[in-house]
Amino acid sequence: MPFREINSKMVEATVLPGQRLFSQRGAMLAYKGEVSFTPNIQGGQGGIMSMIGRRVANEATPLMSVEGNGTVMFGHGGHHVHVINLTGGTLYVEADRLLAFEGTLQQGTMFMGSQGGVMGMVRGQVTGQGLFTTTLKGHGSVAVMAHGGVFEIPITPQRPVHVDPQAYVAHHGDVRNKLSAALGWRDMVGRGSGEAFQLELSGNGAVYVQASEEKL
């Protein structure tokens, strides 16, 4: 595992010869050793089609390719950082939440309308989260950013999880999402404004939720 949490807002990554990391541009705080940083125009391992998908959605998050032999400290904007370890599954995460991830992971782009039909598209318009979301698949580690820290909630077929969409960070597993209106729900329980919506996640997996309703 290349990422080590230094504190709640910083991680240290080990960079080895022949291996590669990707990070959000501007996220490098300091480094030791022989390490190079190169702008990555293809958006990680997803290739040109992933990049086109993000350009169409106007959601491209510039990445840096990190290679060499040394250690690098990452952090960004004073946001809390949480490390997620993938063992063959797929992580669905908003692009601007990504701080850094291993190059062993395959990056792609998923149109949210494919999960929950029209409601997937409504989610993007109403919550400010995109119509396209980033996918990271395979074996490796991911460092994500959030306000106020992150906690993981298991999702089981018998026990779906309802989340304030603005507190959603990421999810993994065989999970379907559905956005539904719940008039009065946020006024009584959450802290958002305007129409009340809740994101229902069902299936097998887990959802990562931040301890705040602020956007990055």
C-alpha positions in Angstrom: 0.0 0.0 0.0 1.8 3.2 -1.2 -0.3 5.7 0.9 0.3 6.3 4.6 -1.9 8.7 6.4 0.3 11.3 8.2 -2.6 13.1 9.7 -6.2 13.7 8.8 -5.3 16.1 6.0 -2.1 14.7 4.6 -0.8 11.4 3.1 2.6 10.2 2.2 3.1 8.0 -0.9 5.9 5.7 -1.7 7.0 5.9 -5.3 9.1 3.0 -6.7 10.9 2.5 -10.0 8.7 1.1 -12.7 5.5 2.1 -10.8 3.3 5.1 -11.3 0.9 7.2 -9.3 -1.6 9.8 -10.4 -2.5 12.9 -8.4 -4.6 16.0 -8.7 -2.5 18.9 -10.0 -1.4 21.1 -7.2 -1.7 18.3 -4.6 2.0 17.8 -4.1 3.2 19.3 -0.8 6.8 18.0 -0.6 8.9 15.1 -1.8 12.1 13.3 -1.1 14.2 11.4 -3.6 14.3 11.3 -7.4 10.7 11.9 -8.4 9.2 13.5 -11.6 5.8 15.1 -12.1 4.3 15.2 -15.6 0.9 16.6 -16.7 -1.3 13.7 -17.8 -3.6 14.7 -20.6 -5.4 11.3 -20.8 -6.7 11.3 -17.3 -5.0 8.3 -15.8 -5.4 4.8 -17.2 -8.8 5.4 -18.8 -7.3 6.5 -22.1 -8.6 9.0 -24.6 -12.3 7.9 -24.4 -12.3 8.6 -20.7 -10.8 12.0 -21.3 -13.4 12.8 -24.0 -16.2 11.7 -21.6 -15.0 14.1 -19.0 -14.5 17.0 -21.5 -18.1 16.5 -22.7 -19.3 16.7 -19.1 -17.1 19.7 -18.5 -15.7 17.8 -15.5 -12.1 17.1 -16.3 -9.9 17.2 -13.2 -6.3 17.8 -14.3 -4.0 15.0 -13.2 -0.2 14.6 -12.7 1.7 11.4 -13.4 4.2 10.8 -10.6 7.2 8.5 -11.2 10.6 7.8 -9.8 12.1 6.6 -6.6 11.2 8.4 -3.3 8.3 9.6 -1.2 5.7 12.3 -1.9 3.4 14.1 0.5 0.0 15.0 -0.8 -2.8 17.3 0.5 -5.1 19.8 -1.0 -7.1 22.8 0.3 -6.9 21.6 3.9 -9.5 18.9 3.1 -9.6 15.7 5.1 -8.1 12.8 3.3 -9.2 9.2 3.5 -7.5 6.1 1.9 -9.5 3.4 0.3 -8.0 0.1 -0.6 -9.4 -1.8 -3.6 -9.0 -5.5 -4.0 -10.4 -6.1 -7.5 -13.7 -4.1 -7.3 -14.7 -0.8 -8.7 -14.9 2.5 -6.8 -17.3 5.2 -8.1 -16.1 8.6 -7.0 -16.6 12.3 -8.1 -13.5 13.4 -10.0 -12.8 16.5 -7.8 -12.7 14.2 -4.8 -9.6 12.3 -6.0 -6.4 13.4 -4.4 -4.2 10.6 -5.7 -4.4 6.9 -6.7 -2.1 4.1 -7.9 -1.4 3.6 -11.6 -2.4 -0.1 -11.2 -6.0 1.0 -11.2 -7.9 1.3 -14.4 -9.7 4.7 -14.7 -13.0 5.1 -16.6 -16.0 7.3 -16.8 -19.6 6.3 -16.2 -22.7 8.2 -17.2 -24.9 8.4 -14.1 -28.0 8.0 -16.2 -27.1 4.3 -16.5 -27.7 3.9 -12.8 -31.3 4.9 -11.9 -32.3 6.1 -15.4 -33.6 9.6 -15.5 -33.1 10.0 -11.8 -29.4 9.5 -12.3 -29.4 12.6 -14.5 -31.6 14.5 -12.0 -29.0 13.7 -9.4 -26.3 15.5 -11.3 -28.5 18.6 -11.9 -29.9 18.9 -8.4 -27.0 18.0 -6.2 -24.2 19.6 -8.2 -22.5 16.2 -8.6 -21.8 15.4 -12.2 -23.7 13.5 -14.8 -20.4 11.6 -15.3 -18.6 10.0 -12.4 -15.1 8.5 -12.3 -14.6 4.8 -11.9 -11.4 3.2 -10.6 -11.1 -0.6 -11.0 -8.6 -3.2 -9.9 -6.1 -3.7 -7.1 -4.6 -0.5 -5.5 -5.2 2.4 -3.2 -7.0 5.6 -3.6 -6.8 8.8 -1.5 -10.0 10.8 -1.6 -10.8 14.2 -0.1 -13.8 15.3 2.0 -15.0 17.9 4.4 -14.9 16.9 8.1 -13.6 13.4 7.6 -15.1 10.3 6.0 -16.9 7.3 7.4 -17.8 4.0 5.6 -21.4 2.6 5.8 -22.0 -1.0 4.7 -24.8 -1.6 2.2 -26.6 -5.0 2.2 -29.7 -6.2 0.2 -31.6 -6.3 3.5 -30.5 -2.8 4.6 -30.2 -0.1 1.9 -28.6 3.2 2.9 -30.1 6.6 2.5 -27.6 9.5 2.2 -27.9 13.3 1.8 -26.5 13.6 -1.8 -24.3 16.5 -0.8 -22.6 14.3 1.9 -21.9 11.5 -0.6 -18.2 11.0 -1.4 -18.0 7.6 -3.2 -19.2 4.0 -3.2 -18.1 0.6 -4.2 -19.6 -2.8 -4.8 -22.6 -4.1 -6.7 -24.7 -1.1 -5.8 -27.5 0.8 -7.5 -28.4 4.4 -6.7 -31.7 6.2 -6.9 -32.5 9.8 -6.1 -35.9 10.5 -4.7 -37.7 13.5 -3.4 -38.5 13.5 0.3 -40.4 16.7 1.0 -39.6 17.9 4.5 -36.8 15.3 5.0 -33.9 17.7 4.8 -35.7 20.4 6.7 -36.2 18.1 9.6 -33.0 16.0 9.4 -30.4 17.5 7.1 -29.0 21.0 6.7 -29.4 21.7 3.0 -31.7 24.2 1.4 -34.3 24.0 -1.4 -36.1 20.9 -2.5 -35.4 17.8 -0.3 -33.8 14.8 -1.9 -32.2 11.7 -0.6 -29.9 9.2 -2.4 -30.8 5.6 -1.8 -28.1 3.0 -2.3 -29.0 -0.7 -2.4 -27.2 -4.0 -3.1 -23.9 -5.2 -1.7 -21.1 -2.8 -1.0 -20.3 0.3 1.0 -20.8 4.1 0.7 -18.4 6.7 1.9 -20.0 9.8 3.5 -18.4 13.0 4.6 -19.2 14.7 7.9 -20.4 17.8 6.2 -22.8 19.0 3.4 -20.2 21.4 1.9 -18.9 20.9 -1.6 -15.2 20.8 -2.3 
